[in-house]
Amino acid sequence: MNAIAYNIQAKEKELLVRANAKRHKLTLISNELNAETSTSSAWKEVVIISEADTLTATLLEYLKKQGVRKIITRSHSIEHIDHKAAKELQIQI
């Protein structure tokens, strides 16, 4: 699977690399996910976000056009994701 993780902190990087164990093609980015950085999600099936990343309907539409099918969040809450838009776009959270 081809995945990209945004908002990666230095302390998370090693843990994610180890947990992945080279099973998936994983790109790690320290920047937050927004309109400018979302271009990095092209050809990725999965986007991994943090609580600091806000997924609006507009951003989700763009991600869908890029090929994203799933969103994984590393947060306790999922309030930062537009669930209605994700459902309409058939993006799994």
C-alpha positions as CSV (number, residue, x, y, z in Angstrom):
1,M,0.0,0.0,0.0
2,N,1.2,3.5,-0.8
3,A,0.7,5.9,2.2
4,I,1.7,9.4,3.3
5,A,1.8,10.7,6.9
6,Y,1.6,14.4,7.6
7,N,2.6,16.4,10.7
8,I,5.2,13.8,11.8
9,Q,7.1,14.8,14.8
10,A,10.8,13.7,15.3
11,K,9.8,11.3,18.1
12,E,7.2,9.6,15.9
13,K,9.4,9.1,12.9
14,E,11.4,6.1,14.2
15,L,8.3,4.5,15.7
16,L,6.4,4.7,12.4
17,V,9.3,3.4,10.4
18,R,9.7,0.4,12.8
19,A,6.0,-0.3,12.9
20,N,5.8,-0.3,9.1
21,A,8.7,-2.7,8.8
22,K,8.9,-1.9,5.0
23,R,5.6,-3.5,4.4
24,H,4.1,-0.4,2.8
25,K,5.6,2.4,0.8
26,L,5.4,5.1,3.5
27,T,6.3,8.8,3.0
28,L,6.7,10.9,6.2
29,I,6.3,14.6,6.1
30,S,6.7,17.0,9.0
31,N,4.4,19.7,7.5
32,E,0.7,19.7,8.2
33,L,-1.8,18.6,5.6
34,N,-3.3,21.6,3.8
35,A,-4.0,22.9,0.3
36,E,-0.4,23.5,-0.4
37,T,1.1,20.3,1.0
38,S,-1.8,18.0,-0.3
39,T,0.0,17.7,-3.7
40,S,2.3,15.2,-2.0
41,S,-0.6,12.9,-1.6
42,A,-0.8,12.2,-5.4
43,W,-0.9,8.4,-6.1
44,K,-1.2,7.6,-2.4
45,E,-4.1,5.3,-1.3
46,V,-3.8,6.3,2.4
47,V,-3.3,9.6,4.2
48,I,-2.3,9.5,7.8
49,I,-3.0,12.7,9.7
50,S,-2.7,14.2,13.2
51,E,-5.2,16.2,15.3
52,A,-3.6,19.4,13.9
53,D,-4.7,18.5,10.3
54,T,-8.2,19.7,9.4
55,L,-9.9,17.9,6.6
56,T,-12.5,20.1,5.1
57,A,-14.9,19.0,2.3
58,T,-12.7,20.9,-0.2
59,L,-9.5,19.2,0.9
60,L,-11.2,15.8,1.0
61,E,-12.4,16.3,-2.6
62,Y,-8.9,17.1,-3.7
63,L,-7.5,14.0,-1.9
64,K,-10.1,11.8,-3.6
65,K,-9.0,13.2,-7.0
66,Q,-5.4,12.3,-6.1
67,G,-6.5,8.7,-5.5
68,V,-6.8,8.7,-1.7
69,R,-9.3,6.0,-0.4
70,K,-8.6,6.0,3.3
71,I,-7.8,8.4,6.1
72,I,-6.0,7.3,9.3
73,T,-5.8,9.7,12.2
74,R,-3.2,9.6,15.0
75,S,-5.5,11.5,17.3
76,H,-8.0,10.9,20.1
77,S,-10.7,12.7,18.3
78,I,-12.0,12.7,14.8
79,E,-13.8,16.1,15.0
80,H,-11.2,17.6,12.6
81,I,-12.5,15.6,9.7
82,D,-15.7,16.4,7.7
83,H,-17.4,13.1,8.0
84,K,-20.3,13.9,5.8
85,A,-18.0,14.8,2.9
86,A,-15.8,11.8,3.5
87,K,-18.9,9.5,3.4
88,E,-20.2,11.1,0.2
89,L,-16.7,10.7,-1.4
90,Q,-16.5,7.1,-0.2
91,I,-13.3,7.8,1.7
92,Q,-13.0,5.5,4.7
93,I,-11.9,7.0,8.0
